[in-house]
Amino acid sequence: MLKRILVIATGVFLGTMLSLSAARMAAMWGLWPNRELEQSSRYVREVLKIVNEEYVDGTKAELPKLTEAALQGIVGSLDPHSEYMNARDYKMLEEEISSEFGGIGVQVELRNGNVVVIAPIAGTPGARAGILRGDIIVSIEGSRLEKPSLDDVVGRLRGKPGTKVKLGFVRPSTTKDFELTLTRERIKVESVRDVRLRPDGIGYVQITQFSERTGEEFIEALNTLNEQNMRGLIVDLRDNPGGLLNAAVEVAEPFFNKGELIVYTQGRKKEDRDEYRAAAPEPALTLPVVVLINAGSASAAEIVAGALKDTRRAVIVGERSFGKGSVQSILPLRKGEGLRLTTARYYTPSGVTIHEKGVTPDVEIVMSPAEDQSARLQRSREDVIDPAEFKERFNTEPTPDRQLEVGVAVLQAALILDMETHGGRAVTTPVAARHP
């Protein structure tokens, strides 16, 4: 009997040990679900069920609506830059990143309750149809626009390339009404604007965002300016909200030699470090450079400004930047939805973080809100150059851009020093010879 009991006890002990070993192995191999995750998701399901069944307004408590709201709350609670996106928002983000969308190719604004054309984009359906600056859109698909919102109108103008949209217009210059039926096309929006060379040889480039084509556009701008014998360069990143990390690296790259570190990102784990180094074979530009920034310069714009300041490749002029030093990964979900999730923070070549600190300018020029607004309007609305029209249109005077003026003065001083150092002649350095 004792032997039998011992055998049974031994069998129970071995069975228990085998079960525990199997459980550990299953957990290691992911064969069993994460218990904490399972418990948490079960609790969320219980709350969804209660709200769906008990809330007084059943239309507001439909499960798809509750699920979307729950996802928005979960992801949005992490930080201001992480978000859950439904299919519509995710598609808009993809268009923003690519700088391409289906539309008719007109820039519009809301003025005195009317949707007014700022300008048609060259080579687009709107330009070919003869739409002019100042034309007022009064109807879409035969429906009059009553108290229109800009977002709603832009959303209705955009659509799948190849589809048609019927628009009604009023042309104030002739007071005539007319209708146009336009076929939407793939529209490309330039992120590098206002490329020009001043009489003193100083080039100017404005970058409004960092999208897939920004690097190519910036190289084109540099080559255009270099063909005109550029002697110094101003890169205007004011009010640039950022964009793609790779685009920021491509913009900074011409100022670094091959293999030099531009920026690195550090994720949650120690091994989650990615370094971004210059890859172009051309030697780095050595001409004097000024970068303009303000509180609206964020993310990818701060990567460029931070890298050039950190390595003394440029003088930073303006105001402290926004301080968004985190990297968001775009993660697609089912049904065309997606996540924008913070997965890392970025650092300048010397290891300085910009997150919640911003880039401090070498030359600080703080402008008043009125000055800032005037300068912003003058940068974005090159079509309004007459001071009287500017005042009437925007209810503010066109004031001098003091940050730009100081940037020019800094470069002029650098060019004088260059001339003295090199025997009375300015030295121009070829821009990267590569072409997109």
MOZI-V120275 format. One record per residue. RES is the residue in three letters. SS is DSSP state (@ for helix, = for strand, . for the rest). Layout:
# MOZI-V120275
RES/SS  RES/SS
This chain:
# MOZI-V120275
MET/.  LEU/@  LYS/@  ARG/@  ILE/@  LEU/@  VAL/@  ILE/@  ALA/@  THR/@  GLY/@  VAL/@  PHE/@  LEU/@  GLY/@  THR/@  MET/@  LEU/@  SER/@  LEU/@  SER/@  ALA/@  ALA/@  ARG/@  MET/@  ALA/@  ALA/@  MET/@  TRP/@  GLY/.  LEU/.  TRP/.  PRO/.  ASN/.  ARG/@  GLU/@  LEU/@  GLU/@  GLN/@  SER/@  SER/@  ARG/@  TYR/@  VAL/@  ARG/@  GLU/@  VAL/@  LEU/@  LYS/@  ILE/@  VAL/@  ASN/@  GLU/@  GLU/@  TYR/.  VAL/.  ASP/.  GLY/.  THR/.  LYS/.  ALA/.  GLU/.  LEU/@  PRO/@  LYS/@  LEU/@  THR/@  GLU/@  ALA/@  ALA/@  LEU/@  GLN/@  GLY/@  ILE/@  VAL/@  GLY/@  SER/.  LEU/.  ASP/.  PRO/.  HIS/.  SER/.  GLU/=  TYR/=  MET/=  ASN/.  ALA/@  ARG/@  ASP/@  TYR/@  LYS/@  MET/@  LEU/@  GLU/@  GLU/@  GLU/@  ILE/@  SER/@  SER/.  GLU/=  PHE/=  GLY/=  GLY/=  ILE/.  GLY/.  VAL/=  GLN/=  VAL/=  GLU/=  LEU/=  ARG/=  ASN/.  GLY/.  ASN/=  VAL/=  VAL/=  VAL/=  ILE/=  ALA/=  PRO/=  ILE/.  ALA/.  GLY/.  THR/.  PRO/@  GLY/@  ALA/@  ARG/@  ALA/.  GLY/.  ILE/.  LEU/.  ARG/.  GLY/.  ASP/.  ILE/=  ILE/=  VAL/=  SER/=  ILE/=  GLU/.  GLY/.  SER/=  ARG/=  LEU/.  GLU/.  LYS/.  PRO/.  SER/.  LEU/@  ASP/@  ASP/@  VAL/@  VAL/@  GLY/@  ARG/@  LEU/@  ARG/.  GLY/.  LYS/.  PRO/.  GLY/.  THR/.  LYS/=  VAL/=  LYS/=  LEU/=  GLY/=  PHE/=  VAL/=  ARG/=  PRO/.  SER/.  THR/.  THR/.  LYS/=  ASP/=  PHE/=  GLU/=  LEU/=  THR/=  LEU/=  THR/=  ARG/.  GLU/=  ARG/=  ILE/=  LYS/=  VAL/.  GLU/.  SER/.  VAL/=  ARG/=  ASP/=  VAL/=  ARG/=  LEU/=  ARG/.  PRO/.  ASP/.  GLY/.  ILE/=  GLY/=  TYR/=  VAL/=  GLN/=  ILE/=  THR/.  GLN/.  PHE/=  SER/.  GLU/.  ARG/.  THR/@  GLY/@  GLU/@  GLU/@  PHE/@  ILE/@  GLU/@  ALA/@  LEU/@  ASN/@  THR/@  LEU/@  ASN/@  GLU/@  GLN/.  ASN/.  MET/.  ARG/.  GLY/=  LEU/=  ILE/=  VAL/=  ASP/=  LEU/.  ARG/.  ASP/.  ASN/.  PRO/.  GLY/.  GLY/=  LEU/.  LEU/@  ASN/@  ALA/@  ALA/@  VAL/@  GLU/@  VAL/@  ALA/@  GLU/@  PRO/.  PHE/.  PHE/.  ASN/.  LYS/.  GLY/.  GLU/.  LEU/=  ILE/=  VAL/=  TYR/=  THR/=  GLN/=  GLY/=  ARG/.  LYS/.  LYS/.  GLU/.  ASP/.  ARG/=  ASP/=  GLU/=  TYR/=  ARG/=  ALA/.  ALA/.  ALA/.  PRO/.  GLU/.  PRO/.  ALA/.  LEU/.  THR/.  LEU/.  PRO/=  VAL/=  VAL/=  VAL/=  LEU/=  ILE/=  ASN/.  ALA/.  GLY/.  SER/.  ALA/.  SER/.  ALA/@  ALA/@  GLU/@  ILE/@  VAL/@  ALA/@  GLY/@  ALA/@  LEU/@  LYS/@  ASP/@  THR/.  ARG/.  ARG/.  ALA/.  VAL/=  ILE/=  VAL/=  GLY/=  GLU/.  ARG/.  SER/.  PHE/.  GLY/.  LYS/.  GLY/.  SER/=  VAL/=  GLN/=  SER/=  ILE/=  LEU/=  PRO/=  LEU/.  ARG/@  LYS/@  GLY/@  GLU/.  GLY/=  LEU/=  ARG/=  LEU/=  THR/=  THR/=  ALA/=  ARG/=  TYR/=  TYR/=  THR/=  PRO/.  SER/.  GLY/.  VAL/.  THR/=  ILE/.  HIS/.  GLU/.  LYS/.  GLY/.  VAL/.  THR/.  PRO/.  ASP/.  VAL/=  GLU/=  ILE/.  VAL/.  MET/.  SER/.  PRO/@  ALA/@  GLU/@  ASP/@  GLN/@  SER/@  ALA/@  ARG/@  LEU/@  GLN/@  ARG/@  SER/@  ARG/.  GLU/.  ASP/.  VAL/.  ILE/.  ASP/.  PRO/@  ALA/@  GLU/@  PHE/@  LYS/@  GLU/@  ARG/@  PHE/@  ASN/.  THR/.  GLU/.  PRO/.  THR/.  PRO/.  ASP/.  ARG/@  GLN/@  LEU/@  GLU/@  VAL/@  GLY/@  VAL/@  ALA/@  VAL/@  LEU/@  GLN/@  ALA/@  ALA/@  LEU/@  ILE/@  LEU/@  ASP/@  MET/@  GLU/@  THR/@  HIS/.  GLY/.  GLY/.  ARG/.  ALA/.  VAL/.  THR/.  THR/.  PRO/.  VAL/.  ALA/.  ALA/.  ARG/.  HIS/.  PRO/.
